[in-house]
């Protein structure tokens, strides 16, 4: 009997493992590359004579485009599978990076790094990858599986930042962007692995789930979903501001050259442990409570870093703590959506929620550049990130995470 059981569960285990590995690799490439964009603000400004506001707008725009495209990318993956969506996204992402590499003007930079990269990243990150993992993992292991994928995806940030920094210093902006474009093309076929399905743990009734519009209407009327969506805005605002403007801020504080790149790499390194830990905590405690405390920790950390004297040691500590809380919100948020509404339309529901995150990302990246150009200081944005984090914490604690009855299509007896 034990031999039969082991044979029965081995295929499911192997399929789940393959999906987690493929998802981690896709996220590593897509998220790792976009986390390097802050390293290009100074070089684009000095080498090509572009204003910081315009460069920040291009980076911010890809966040906004990502947000608006995410529900459509998630819905396409829900309906047609991940393979065509990931392949299209990786190709579009690479095209955007290539266009930015040769962009002769700010307008072309906005089209490449803003529009094309935004579309590409919507098809190769959380809204497509995590629902695929959520559907193949059992409910009790779902939060952990999503946390593992997010943690594995953080490896890209650890590797990409020093890679870009080294190639840029030795060969220039264009070469470093072409290298990133080539890496994106390499992950295009991995979407086929995400479409694997385990035979166990898949509810039989999911084929009778009602159309997406009914499920979206149910979610829109759910108070917890609305609070979760509003709170997710803060995550995008905080992370985009820090990832985009931390290197330049440290330069203004007369920190050693290259410390900004080191800080971003450390954020990615510690995010590997943080994402795994958040997935683990989400499987043992109520996910919205974990989210609330995560935002509190972020706000306290950001406030202390801003107010206390700067030193290489304080930057390393800040990067480590921020890394532990960096992308842990994503498996917790997607896991909470799956717990309340199920996994059939998870890509679409998480995509709508993620739109709020990306509106925050757009404002965090763009307002950082705008405020700096107007005041020659980032102080207002540091203060805003602290306040926003505390507000997000208050929004998450009262969320009702009770599973709801998903609208279903009733079977037609006459058709039987």
C-alpha positions in Angstrom: 0.0 0.0 0.0 2.8 2.4 0.9 4.5 1.7 -2.5 1.2 2.4 -4.3 0.7 5.6 -2.4 4.3 6.8 -3.2 3.7 6.1 -6.9 0.5 8.0 -6.8 1.9 11.1 -5.2 5.3 11.2 -6.9 4.0 12.7 -10.2 2.1 15.4 -8.4 5.2 16.3 -6.4 7.4 16.4 -9.5 4.9 18.5 -11.3 4.6 21.0 -8.4 8.4 21.2 -8.1 8.8 21.9 -11.8 6.2 24.6 -11.7 7.8 26.2 -8.7 11.3 26.1 -10.3 10.0 27.5 -13.6 8.0 30.2 -11.9 11.1 31.2 -9.8 13.2 31.5 -12.9 10.7 33.6 -14.8 10.3 35.9 -11.8 14.1 36.0 -11.3 14.6 37.4 -14.8 11.6 39.8 -15.0 11.8 41.2 -11.4 15.6 41.2 -11.3 15.8 43.2 -14.5 13.3 45.8 -13.5 14.9 46.3 -10.1 18.1 47.5 -11.9 16.4 50.5 -13.5 17.3 52.8 -10.6 21.0 52.3 -11.7 20.3 54.0 -15.0 18.9 57.3 -13.7 22.3 58.9 -13.2 23.9 57.6 -16.4 20.9 58.5 -18.6 20.9 62.0 -17.1 24.7 62.6 -17.4 25.5 60.7 -20.6 22.4 61.5 -22.7 21.4 64.8 -21.1 17.9 63.7 -20.1 16.2 65.3 -17.1 15.8 63.2 -14.0 12.0 63.8 -14.1 11.7 62.3 -17.5 13.8 59.2 -16.7 11.8 58.7 -13.5 8.6 59.1 -15.5 9.6 56.4 -18.0 10.4 54.0 -15.1 7.2 55.0 -13.4 5.2 54.5 -16.5 6.1 50.9 -16.9 4.7 50.4 -13.4 1.4 52.0 -14.4 1.2 50.1 -17.7 2.0 46.9 -15.8 -0.9 47.6 -13.5 -3.5 48.3 -16.2 -2.3 45.3 -18.3 -2.1 42.9 -15.4 -5.8 42.0 -15.2 -5.8 41.3 -19.0 -2.6 39.2 -18.8 -4.0 37.3 -15.8 -7.4 36.7 -17.6 -5.5 35.5 -20.7 -3.4 33.1 -18.7 -6.6 31.8 -16.9 -8.2 31.1 -20.2 -5.4 30.2 -22.6 -2.7 29.0 -20.3 0.6 30.6 -19.3 2.8 29.5 -22.2 1.6 32.0 -24.9 1.3 34.8 -22.3 4.9 34.4 -20.9 6.3 34.0 -24.4 4.6 37.2 -25.6 5.6 39.1 -22.5 9.3 38.0 -22.6 9.6 39.1 -26.2 7.9 42.4 -25.6 10.0 43.1 -22.5 13.2 42.4 -24.5 12.0 44.7 -27.3 11.5 47.5 -24.7 14.9 47.1 -23.3 16.5 47.1 -26.8 14.6 50.2 -27.7 15.8 51.9 -24.5 19.4 50.9 -25.3 19.3 52.9 -28.6 16.8 55.6 -27.7 18.0 58.9 -29.2 15.4 60.9 -27.3 13.2 60.9 -24.1 10.1 59.9 -26.1 11.7 56.7 -27.3 12.9 55.9 -23.8 9.3 56.3 -22.6 8.0 54.0 -25.3 10.7 51.4 -24.6 11.2 51.4 -20.8 7.7 52.7 -20.1 5.2 51.1 -22.5 6.8 48.0 -23.8 8.5 46.9 -20.6 5.3 47.5 -18.7 3.3 45.2 -21.0 6.1 42.6 -20.9 6.4 42.6 -17.2 2.7 42.1 -16.7 2.9 38.8 -18.6 6.0 37.5 -16.8 5.5 38.2 -13.1 3.2 37.6 -10.2 -0.3 37.9 -11.9 0.6 35.0 -14.3 3.1 33.0 -12.3 1.6 32.8 -8.9 -1.9 31.8 -10.1 -0.3 28.9 -11.9 1.4 27.8 -8.7 -1.7 28.4 -6.7 -3.7 26.1 -8.9 -1.3 23.2 -8.8 -0.5 23.4 -5.0 -2.9 22.0 -2.4 -4.7 24.6 -0.3 -2.7 23.9 2.8 0.6 24.3 0.9 -0.5 27.1 -1.4 0.9 30.0 0.7 4.2 28.2 1.2 4.5 27.4 -2.5 3.8 31.0 -3.5 6.4 32.1 -1.0 9.0 29.7 -2.4 8.4 31.0 -5.9 8.7 34.6 -4.7 11.8 33.8 -2.8 13.4 32.1 -5.7 12.5 35.0 -7.9 14.5 37.3 -5.7 17.6 35.6 -6.8 17.3 37.6 -10.0 17.7 40.9 -8.0 20.8 39.5 -6.3 22.4 38.6 -9.6 21.1 41.2 -11.9 22.2 44.3 -10.0 25.9 43.6 -9.8 25.8 42.2 -13.4 24.3 45.4 -14.7 26.6 47.6 -12.6 29.7 45.8 -13.9 28.6 45.7 -17.6 27.5 49.3 -17.5 30.8 50.5 -16.1 32.9 48.5 -18.5 30.8 48.7 -21.7 28.2 51.4 -21.3 24.4 51.7 -21.0 23.5 50.2 -24.3 25.4 47.0 -23.9 24.0 46.4 -20.4 20.5 46.8 -21.7 21.1 44.5 -24.6 22.4 41.8 -22.2 19.2 42.1 -20.2 17.1 41.8 -23.3 18.9 38.6 -24.2 18.3 37.2 -20.8 14.5 37.9 -21.1 14.4 36.0 -24.4 15.9 33.0 -22.7 12.9 32.6 -20.3 10.3 32.8 -23.0 9.8 29.0 -23.3 9.4 28.4 -19.5 5.7 29.3 -19.6 5.0 25.9 -21.0 6.1 24.4 -17.7 3.6 26.6 -15.8 0.7 24.9 -17.7 1.3 21.6 -16.0 -1.6 20.4 -13.9 -1.6 18.1 -10.9 -4.4 15.5 -10.8 -4.8 15.9 -7.1 -6.2 18.8 -5.2 -8.1 20.2 -8.2 -11.8 20.8 -7.4 -14.1 19.0 -9.8 -16.7 21.7 -9.7 -14.3 24.4 -11.0 -15.4 23.8 -14.6 -18.8 25.1 -13.6 -17.6 28.4 -12.2 -19.6 31.4 -13.4 -18.2 33.9 -15.9 -15.5 36.3 -14.9 -17.8 39.3 -14.8 -19.9 37.7 -12.0 -16.9 36.8 -10.0 -15.5 40.4 -10.4 -18.8 41.8 -9.3 -18.8 39.6 -6.2 -15.3 40.7 -5.4 -16.1 44.4 -5.9 -18.8 44.1 -3.3 -16.6 42.3 -0.8 -15.3 44.7 1.9 -12.2 42.7 2.6 -11.2 42.7 -1.1 -11.6 46.4 -1.3 -9.5 47.0 1.8 -6.8 44.6 0.5 -6.8 46.4 -2.8 -6.4 49.8 -1.2 -3.7 48.6 1.1 -1.7 47.1 -1.8 -1.3 50.6 -3.2 1.1 51.3 -0.3 3.3 48.4 -1.2 3.8 49.6 -4.7 4.4 53.2 -3.6 7.1 52.3 -1.0 8.9 49.7 -3.1 9.0 51.8 -6.4 10.3 54.9 -4.6 13.1 53.0 -2.8 14.1 50.8 -5.8 14.1 53.8 -8.2 15.6 56.6 -6.0 17.7 54.9 -3.3 21.0 54.9 -5.3 20.6 58.6 -6.1 19.6 59.4 -2.5 22.7 57.7 -1.2 24.8 59.7 -3.6 23.3 62.9 -2.2 24.2 61.7 1.3 27.9 61.4 0.1 27.9 57.6 0.6 30.6 55.5 -1.2 30.1 55.0 -5.0 28.4 51.7 -5.7 26.7 51.5 -2.3 23.3 52.0 -3.9 23.9 49.0 -6.1 25.0 47.0 -3.1 21.9 48.0 -1.2 19.6 46.9 -4.0 21.4 43.6 -4.2 21.1 43.1 -0.5 17.4 43.8 -0.6 17.1 41.0 -3.2 19.2 38.7 -1.1 17.2 39.2 2.1 14.0 39.1 0.2 14.7 35.5 -0.6 14.4 34.7 3.1 11.6 37.2 3.7 9.3 35.9 0.9 9.8 32.3 2.1 9.1 33.4 5.7 6.0 35.3 4.7 4.7 32.3 2.8 5.4 30.1 5.8 3.7 32.6 8.2 0.7 32.9 5.9 0.2 29.1 6.1 0.1 29.3 9.9 -1.4 32.6 10.8 -4.2 34.7 9.3 -2.6 36.3 6.2 -4.1 39.7 6.6 -2.7 40.0 10.2 0.8 39.1 8.8 0.3 41.8 6.2 -0.7 44.4 8.8 2.4 43.7 10.9 4.6 43.7 7.8 3.5 47.2 6.9 4.2 48.4 10.5 7.7 47.0 10.4 8.4 48.7 7.0 7.2 52.1 8.2 9.3 51.9 11.4 12.3 50.9 9.4 11.9 53.6 6.8 11.3 56.3 9.4 14.4 55.2 11.4 16.6 55.2 8.3 15.5 58.6 7.2 15.9 60.2 10.6 19.1 58.6 11.8 22.6 59.6 10.6 23.7 57.8 7.4 26.6 55.4 7.3 27.5 52.3 5.2 26.4 50.2 8.2 23.0 51.9 8.5 22.4 51.4 4.7 23.2 47.7 5.0 20.9 47.3 8.0 18.1 49.2 6.2 18.5 47.1 3.0 18.5 43.9 5.1 15.3 44.7 7.0 13.5 46.1 3.9 14.5 42.9 2.0 12.9 40.8 4.6 9.6 42.7 4.0 10.1 43.5 0.3 7.9 41.1 -1.7 6.5 39.1 1.1 3.2 41.0 0.5 2.7 39.3 -2.8 2.3 35.6 -1.8 0.3 36.8 1.2 -2.0 39.0 -0.9 -2.5 36.4 -3.7 -2.9 33.7 -1.1 -5.6 35.7 0.7 -7.5 36.3 -2.6 -7.3 32.5 -3.3 -8.5 31.7 0.2 -11.6 33.9 -0.1 -12.5 33.4 -3.8 -10.8 30.2 -4.9 -8.2 29.8 -7.7 -10.3 29.5 -10.9 -10.2 33.3 -11.6 -7.2 34.0 -9.4 -5.1 35.6 -12.2 -7.9 38.1 -12.9 -8.8 38.9 -9.3 -5.2 39.3 -8.3 -4.6 41.4 -11.4 -7.3 43.8 -10.5 -5.9 44.1 -6.9 -2.4 44.4 -8.4 -3.6 47.4 -10.4 -3.8 49.4 -7.2 -0.2 48.3 -6.3 1.0 49.6 -9.7 -0.7 52.9 -9.4 1.2 53.3 -6.2 4.4 52.2 -7.9 3.9 54.8 -10.6 3.4 57.6 -8.1 6.3 56.4 -5.9 8.8 56.4 -8.8 7.5 59.5 -10.6 6.8 61.7 -7.6 10.3 60.9 -6.3 11.8 62.4 -9.4 9.3 65.3 -9.6 9.8 66.3 -5.9 13.5 66.1 -6.2 13.6 68.3 -9.3 11.4 70.9 -7.5 13.0 70.8 -4.0 16.4 69.2 -4.6 15.4 66.8 -1.8 13.7 63.5 -1.3 12.5 64.3 2.2 8.8 64.6 1.4 8.7 61.2 -0.2 10.5 59.5 2.7 7.9 60.9 5.1 5.0 59.9 2.8 6.2 56.3 2.6 6.1 56.1 6.4 2.6 57.5 6.7 1.3 55.3 3.8 2.6 52.2 5.5 0.8 52.9 8.8 -2.4 53.6 6.9 -2.0 50.3 5.1 -1.6 48.4 8.3 -4.8 49.8 9.7 -6.6 48.8 6.5 -5.4 45.2 6.7 -6.2 44.2 10.3 -10.0 44.3 10.0 -10.2 42.3 6.7 -12.7 39.4 6.8 -10.9 36.3 5.3 -13.9 34.0 5.4 -14.2 31.9 2.2 -17.2 33.0 0.1 -19.4 30.9 -2.1 -18.2 31.5 -5.6 -21.0 32.0 -8.2 -21.4 28.9 -10.2 -23.2 27.8 -13.4 -25.9 25.3 -12.5 -25.8 22.2 -14.6 -28.7 21.9 -17.2 -30.5 18.6 -16.5 -31.8 18.4 -20.0 -28.3 18.4 -21.4 -27.4 15.2 -19.4 
